[in-house]
């Protein structure tokens, strides 16, 4: 019983010591993502570009591909980043995450007569 008490007390102290969320945090903009993706010769920024795009893609499309969207079987992180960057270059600024989804939907429609995904 004593161990349970100490465990709960320790957990409470950890919660009190956790810093509060920053109120000034803003999501990555499409313009900033484009800057990361166009940073030629900077492997860190290139990795940030690939990681961000791949993560958002996984969150939006990995659980279930929407109907009418058919990415190629050979889709890689690099190809996905090229597609997203091309879309970013021709569209206005805004939050980056939905822009990634828009680019996938626009660049990878299912071919006419192809089996549509449910």
C-alpha positions in Angstrom: 0.0 0.0 0.0 2.9 2.3 0.8 4.4 1.7 -2.6 1.1 2.6 -4.3 1.0 5.9 -2.3 4.6 6.8 -3.3 3.9 5.9 -6.9 0.8 8.1 -7.0 2.6 11.0 -5.3 5.5 10.7 -7.8 3.1 10.7 -10.7 1.5 13.9 -9.3 4.8 15.6 -9.0 5.7 14.7 -12.6 2.4 16.3 -13.8 3.2 19.5 -11.8 6.7 19.6 -13.3 5.5 19.3 -16.9 5.8 22.6 -18.7 2.6 24.2 -20.0 1.9 24.2 -23.7 3.2 27.2 -25.5 0.4 29.7 -26.4 2.5 31.1 -29.2 2.8 27.9 -31.2 1.5 28.0 -34.8 1.3 25.2 -37.3 3.9 25.1 -40.1 2.8 27.2 -43.1 2.9 26.0 -46.7 5.4 28.7 -47.5 7.7 27.6 -44.7 7.4 24.0 -45.8 8.2 25.0 -49.4 11.3 26.8 -48.1 12.4 23.5 -46.4 11.8 21.5 -49.5 13.6 24.0 -51.8 16.7 24.2 -49.5 19.1 22.7 -52.0 22.3 21.3 -50.5 21.0 21.4 -46.9 20.5 17.8 -45.8 18.9 18.8 -42.5 16.2 20.9 -44.2 15.6 18.2 -46.8 15.1 15.7 -44.0 12.7 18.0 -42.3 10.8 18.4 -45.5 10.6 14.6 -46.1 9.7 13.9 -42.5 7.0 16.4 -42.2 5.3 15.5 -45.5 5.6 11.7 -44.8 4.2 12.1 -41.3 1.2 14.2 -42.5 0.6 11.8 -45.4 0.6 8.8 -43.0 -1.8 10.6 -40.7 -4.2 11.6 -43.5 -4.0 8.6 -45.8 -2.5 5.5 -44.2 -5.5 4.5 -42.1 -7.8 4.5 -45.2 -7.2 5.9 -48.6 -10.2 8.1 -49.6 -12.3 7.1 -52.6 -11.0 8.3 -55.9 -7.4 8.6 -54.7 -4.9 6.1 -56.2 -1.3 6.9 -55.5 1.2 4.8 -57.4 2.5 1.6 -56.0 6.1 2.9 -56.1 5.3 6.1 -54.1 8.4 7.0 -52.1 9.0 9.8 -49.7 11.1 11.6 -52.3 8.4 11.4 -55.0 5.7 12.5 -52.5 7.9 15.5 -51.5 8.3 16.4 -55.2 4.5 16.3 -55.8 3.8 18.3 -52.7 6.5 20.9 -53.5 5.1 21.3 -57.0 1.7 21.9 -55.5 3.0 24.3 -52.9 4.8 26.3 -55.7 1.5 26.9 -57.5 -0.9 27.6 -54.6 -1.3 30.2 -52.0 0.0 30.1 -48.5 -1.9 28.6 -45.6 -1.4 25.7 -43.1 0.9 23.1 -44.6 -0.9 20.0 -43.4 -4.1 20.4 -45.4 -2.1 21.5 -48.4 -0.3 18.1 -48.4 -3.7 16.4 -48.5 -4.9 18.6 -51.3 -1.8 17.8 -53.4 -2.2 14.1 -53.0 -5.9 14.2 -54.0 -5.2 16.4 -57.0 -2.0 14.6 -58.2 -3.2 11.0 -57.7 -6.8 10.6 -58.9 -7.8 7.1 -59.9 -7.7 6.4 -63.6 -11.0 6.2 -65.4 -12.4 2.7 -65.1 -10.0 1.9 -62.2 -11.5 0.2 -59.2 -12.4 3.0 -56.8 -11.3 2.5 -53.2 -14.2 2.5 -50.7 
